[in-house]
């Protein structure tokens, strides 16, 4: 039997999922196959509606080597494992004459821990463990969640939190789960043979395709201890999120609450001298954290430096003591000791990292009304780490609807540690960028409107003219508006004002309900508007008449006082580059491209992306930002846009009336 061609395989897979084969998908599949075959790297921009999942799954399955697919969102992981992979494997089985296995793999804290469930949770204040089911009042929300979890533990085959519907609070889940540092290990745990996390790891070792998330991929790369099985091909979907997810994993945090918790957990397990030393260091750190001022710490103040050194040394002594003493009077001592060790090791590692003062780290102090004071440390850049750990020993394909910023892939490539496309060199990873386009006709389906007549937005300034413009646009659109704001405060102010001005159009506000409920309600009523910030720029998929106007209040540059972004910008400038374009403009372009992508989600969608910031039309960097957006028809004519919105609204109402008959 002759080997099936890639077009044959793709055709069979597309038919199996009930889709339509598109030219961009065919181009993508061939580019992925070529990269896998020659061991090179590929960046693929595939617009909404391309069908990029099959564009990489089909050539990956045809190749026959182990593939890891990493995504940013739970929704895409579930789509791959529950829909795309089962149907694709079934469709390709007769052609490939084999049935590839696939598995999902997540971090340990995503799984129910049977040891925690049956033996109890280590307490901070007392020795041993306590029964969380007895401790929580059965009539409280926590108590009800815990009882549901106990019942669910008898039914579930996966132990995966995401399979629990409806879900439970983070507080309840924390009572029945452990981090990787807190885990006893399968060989030492009485429930190791039944462990849900271990079973998933075993399944992953046997699977040809392993679906995971960016965070686990980052842990696998950063921590040196392999979490993922060996693989020859890595596919990163939603790749525009990768740098921020890796940065998050590589960021350390130290708070007085964390340190005090570590003290309480260790105090009963170590000698009095070691416990007192850590207690004294914790008190000194807490006093200084109350006095510090928010912002970046380019130099660690002397008194804070001494406090961190004291914490580092005291926690090191406690770690040694935890390893050398035993107290059989403590119930389930191994579990209690493991949790204490995890807490103290975190304090030690972050304190040591900050006191070491690497030029490649950024340290800053934050204070939140709700969470209190914290000291944070993050890498200036993760590009070197990604170049070394991600691209060294395997073929890597990165794909997203937004990878081409300002007309090329080099900006995103640089953030991933890649030299400009086409650069030759012995240790330079070779890569290619391919834009396979979109099946949508953006110039016919959408308008990009820039409100050039508005005043330039000032930070935290009154934007009455912007609110006037927003009001008129919503009225012309008949509601149907997704409002993307650069800050939560701006979204709240706009919602409050417009609820008064145009009460006939309901305004939903992020934070007032769960994100899922907000999107569901927004999609259900075309007259409704939804306002919010970051997660809405990337997390809304509402095709049809409910979303025909997407508004951005201003260009989403990072805050000037953002410690990490400003440090990265300065580093580029110190190296002779353009820090604003490399950091701030790239950040804004990526968010704007994602935000504009909320408008056209299906071939029948029509509407307007309105940017209420004149700088997009007047500033020198405006052309770079516009080149990063879908190729909508562009205008600054406010009257034309109102007419267009009214026409789109009228057509939608007529269609709704016909459907209602």
WOBELFEN-V152844 format. One record per pair of residues at least 6 apart in sequence whose ideal C-beta (glycine too) atoms are under 6 Angstrom apart, sorted by the first residue. I is the first residue (numbers start at 1). J is the second residue. Records with the same first field share a line. If there is no record, write none. Layout:
I->J  J
This chain:
4->95
6->33
9->58  62  92  95
10->29  58
12->91
13->54  58  88  91
14->21
16->87  91
17->87
19->51
22->439
24->50  436  437
25->50  51  55
27->436
28->44  46  55  436
29->55  58  59
31->42  434
32->56  59  397
33->59
35->42  395  397
36->63  233  395
39->395
40->430
41->391  396  429  431
42->397  432
43->398  403  409  433
44->399  434
45->403  404  435
46->52  399  436
47->401  438
48->401  597
49->439  440
52->399
53->84
56->235  397
57->88
60->67
61->92  100
65->232  233
66->208  231  232
67->209  233
68->210  228  231  234
69->211  235
70->212  214  217  236
71->77  237  238
72->214  238  241
77->211
80->211
81->104  211
85->102
89->100
93->99
100->208
101->207  208
102->207  209
103->203  204  207  210
104->211
105->200  204  210  212
107->216
108->180  183  197
109->177  179
110->161
111->159  196  197
112->153  159  176  196
113->177  178
114->191  194
115->189  191
116->176
117->153  176
119->332
120->129  130  131
121->129  132  175
122->129  336  339
123->130
124->261  264  265
127->268  330
128->330  331
129->331  332
132->146  175
133->146
136->142  143  146
137->143
142->172
145->168  169  172
146->172
149->176
152->164
159->196
181->342
182->338  339  342
184->334  338
186->192  195  198
204->210  229
205->229
214->242  245
215->245  249
216->227
218->246  249
219->227  249
220->227  228
221->389
222->250
232->394
233->395
234->394  396
235->397
236->242  398
237->399
238->400
239->398  399  400
240->400  402  590
243->415
246->382
247->378  382
250->379
251->378
252->350  353  377
253->374  376
254->350  375
255->374
256->286  289
259->282  285  347
260->282
261->343
262->343  344  347
263->278  279  282
265->339  340  343
266->318  340  344
267->275
269->322  337  340
270->318  321  322
271->321
274->317  318  321
277->314
278->314  318
281->310  311  314
284->307
285->307  311
288->303  304  307
289->373
292->365
294->365  366  367
296->364  563
297->363
308->351  354  355
309->355
311->351
312->348  351  352  355
315->344  347  348
316->348
318->344
319->344
322->341
330->336
353->377
354->363  377
360->380
361->377
362->378  380  564  567
363->377
364->376  563
365->375
366->374
367->373
378->564
380->571
383->415  417
384->417
386->416  417
387->417
390->396
391->429
401->597
402->593  594
403->409  412
404->435
405->411  589  628
406->624  627  628
407->627
409->433
410->420
411->586
418->429  431
419->428
421->433
440->600
442->630  631  632
443->631  633
445->600  605  606
446->599  600  607  632
447->608  632  633  644
448->609  632  634
449->608  610  635  641
450->611  616  617  636
451->469  612
452->614  617  636
454->465  466  614
455->465
457->554  613
466->612
467->497
469->612
471->501
473->610
474->481  505
476->642  645  646
477->548  549  645  649
478->649
479->505  527  528  529
480->526  546  548  549
481->529  549
482->530  547  550  598
483->531  551
484->536  537  552  595
485->491  533  553
486->553  554  556
488->533
490->553
491->531  532  533
494->531
495->507  509  531
498->507
499->507
505->527  529
506->528
507->529
508->518  522  530
509->531
510->532
518->530
519->540
522->528  530
523->542  546
526->545  546
537->591  594  595
538->594
540->598
541->601
543->601  602  605
545->652
548->607  648
549->607  608
550->598  599  609
551->610
552->595  611
553->612
554->613
555->588  613  615
556->588  591
557->584  588
558->565  584  587
565->583
568->583
569->579  583
572->579  582
573->579
585->621  624
589->625  628
592->625
593->628  629
596->609  629  630
599->607  609
606->648
608->641  645
616->622  625
617->636
